[in-house]
Each structure stands twice: as structure tokens, then as C-alpha cells.
Amino acid sequence: MPSRPMRRLRRRMTAAGPDPHVRRLARCARLQQDRVLAGQYVGFSLCADPVWDMLLELYVASSCNYPLSLSSLGLAANVPPTTALRAIRTMERARLVIRTPDLRDGRRIHVLLTDMARTRIERMLDAMEQPARQHGFRLPRD
């Protein structure tokens, strides 16, 4: 089942038209869908990449102005809470995310994407639209 930010995004998006923001979100949604499919067919434990899954979820959530809690990120990445906390600490050290207290519920902590991380993800999503050969990749010939 898609996450709450993803459901909001799908309601908001009609098509990946010329708007670069919409194209990026559509690409991100596709990447998330691919991650779920890989987990279903190969096994989530074999395809686990919690940092990547969390970054994609945080990108969508920030685009929808939807705060994500520590526990929500763990669920989005399909990993146990201890693994989620380790991944979040790793992202904090890399300055990709920051933690902020929930002003409505003092027991909850929100995780937010930093501006630097958002910019890097957007550049990557834009680069994914370019043909592989522009990035130096060559397809094998038959």
C-alpha cells in the first residue's frame, strides 16, 4: 500500500507534463514502485537499502509539505526500528536530514530533508531523464 505522502502526491499529479517538479515527482514515484517490486519478487531482506528508501520517501513528503516521523520512515523503508534509527543517524552525519520535535506531540520526532539533500536528489532525478550514454554508460553490443 502506498504511503500517505505518495497517496497525496498521486491525487495532486495528473500527468508528468512539462513541469520539471512534476516530472521529478513522477520519477521518484516510479523509483519507489520499482523498489517495492524488487522486494516482492526477490525478497525485501535481499534488496534492503533503507537510506535510499527513506530519501525517496522524504523527497515526496517534503514536496507535499507532509512531515514524516521516525517510525513512519522505518515503515516506508520496510525495516525494523533499530535499522531505521541507524540509517537516520547515517543521513544526519552526512547532513542529508535533520530531526525536529513535533510541536503537537512532544513524544514524536519529525525527520526533514535538508536543502542540500533536496537539491542533490533533484539533480539526480533530472539526470535520470538523460540517455545513459550521456553519463558514460555503454550498452553491450550483440
C-alpha positions in Angstrom: 0.0 0.0 0.0 1.4 3.4 -0.9 2.4 5.7 1.9 0.3 8.7 2.9 2.6 11.2 1.1 2.5 9.1 -2.0 -1.3 8.9 -1.9 -1.4 12.7 -1.6 1.1 13.0 -4.5 -1.0 10.8 -6.7 -4.1 12.8 -6.1 -2.1 16.0 -6.9 -0.4 14.7 -10.0 -2.3 14.2 -13.2 0.5 13.6 -15.6 4.2 14.1 -15.8 4.0 17.1 -18.1 6.5 19.8 -18.9 6.7 21.0 -15.3 10.1 19.8 -14.0 8.8 19.4 -10.5 6.0 17.1 -11.6 8.4 15.1 -13.7 10.8 14.7 -10.7 7.9 13.5 -8.5 6.8 11.1 -11.2 10.3 9.7 -11.5 10.6 9.4 -7.7 7.2 7.6 -7.6 8.5 5.1 -10.2 11.7 4.5 -8.3 9.7 3.7 -5.2 7.4 1.4 -7.1 10.5 -0.4 -8.5 11.9 -0.8 -5.0 8.6 -2.4 -3.8 8.5 -4.7 -6.9 12.1 -5.8 -6.3 11.3 -6.6 -2.7 8.2 -8.6 -3.6 9.9 -10.7 -6.3 13.4 -11.1 -4.8 12.8 -10.5 -1.1 12.9 -7.3 0.9 15.7 -8.6 3.1 17.9 -9.1 0.0 17.0 -5.8 -1.6 17.1 -3.6 1.6 18.5 -0.1 1.2 16.9 1.8 4.0 18.8 5.1 3.4 17.7 5.2 -0.3 14.1 4.3 0.5 13.9 6.9 3.2 15.4 9.6 1.0 12.8 8.9 -1.7 10.0 9.0 0.9 11.4 12.2 2.4 11.6 13.8 -1.0 7.9 13.0 -1.8 6.8 14.1 1.7 8.7 17.4 1.5 7.1 18.1 -1.9 3.7 17.6 -0.3 4.6 19.6 2.9 4.0 16.4 4.9 6.2 15.8 7.9 7.4 12.3 8.5 8.1 10.8 11.9 11.0 8.4 12.7 8.6 5.5 12.9 6.9 6.4 9.5 10.3 6.4 7.9 11.1 2.9 9.2 7.8 1.7 7.8 8.4 3.3 4.5 11.8 1.6 4.3 10.3 -1.7 5.5 13.0 -2.1 8.1 12.9 -2.7 11.9 13.1 0.5 14.1 16.7 -0.1 15.1 17.8 -0.3 11.5 15.7 2.9 10.7 17.4 4.8 13.6 20.9 3.7 12.4 20.0 4.8 8.8 18.7 8.2 10.0 21.9 8.7 12.1 23.9 8.0 9.0 21.9 10.5 7.0 22.3 13.1 9.8 26.0 12.7 9.8 26.0 13.3 6.0 23.8 16.4 6.5 21.0 14.9 4.4 18.3 15.1 7.1 17.6 16.9 10.3 15.4 15.9 13.3 12.8 18.3 14.6 10.4 17.9 17.5 6.7 17.6 16.7 5.1 20.7 18.2 1.8 19.0 18.7 3.1 15.8 20.2 6.3 16.1 22.3 6.8 12.3 22.1 7.3 12.4 18.3 10.3 13.5 16.2 10.0 14.5 12.6 12.7 14.0 10.1 13.2 16.6 7.4 15.2 16.6 4.2 17.9 19.3 4.1 18.0 21.8 1.3 21.3 20.3 0.2 19.8 16.8 0.0 16.8 18.0 -1.8 19.0 19.7 -4.4 21.1 16.6 -4.9 18.0 14.4 -5.3 16.5 16.8 -7.8 19.7 16.8 -9.8 19.8 13.1 -9.8 16.2 12.8 -10.9 16.8 15.3 -13.7 19.9 13.3 -14.8 17.8 10.1 -15.0 15.9 11.6 -17.8 19.0 11.8 -19.9 20.1 8.9 -22.1 22.6 6.6 -20.5 25.3 7.3 -23.0 25.4 11.0 -21.8 26.6 9.6 -18.4 29.3 7.5 -20.0 27.4 4.2 -19.9 27.6 2.0 -23.0 25.2 -0.8 -23.7 26.8 -4.1 -24.7 26.5 -4.9 -28.4 25.1 -8.2 -29.6 
